[in-house]
């Protein structure tokens, strides 16, 4: 079984944030690849946002992400392997808590 490290969570979250953009709904996939691992997260999620008022103006940031469905498939050179991925863990890297 593959242990999903903090670094992998951070990289998947960064890719997912970019794919989500300013949307309030996401249905799609993001990928992570290293020398030892290929991972593909497919998800449908509702994105909740809050508005922040800054001196430069307003911005809508991610307040919560509610997955409707998700699957993280992981592969190594010898084929598909199970993993310990948790969407709850991923959420902590997606939510703007600044």
Secondary structure, DSSP 4 states (H G I P E B T S, - for coil): -B---HHHHHHHHHHHHHHHTT-SEEEEEEEEE-SS-EEEEEEEEEEEEEEEEETTEEEEEEEEEEEEEEEEEEEETTEEE-B---HHHHHHHHS---
